[in-house]
């Protein structure tokens, strides 16, 4: 079990992600990467070819939306994508002001 702490402003959400999801969802992650290969609107700027870090910021933004809309399965998949890309991450501090480029990982 991989534990992540997601920070949304004043609130913290502990997430537990099964390692099996991270290892077995590669086709889902590949589809996400394929979508992002076409470029992505990151807050106010268009990013032609998002870096690995930016892709994790995009996934974190989708994680925020999933938590907000109570879509648990999508939230878990977004967190699993981030773990897959950045296995050392334990904390995701998601910017809630609308600037996904301020989201940080530690």
Order of alpha helices (4+ residues) and beta strands (2+ residues): beta-beta-alpha-alpha-beta-beta-alpha-alpha-beta-beta
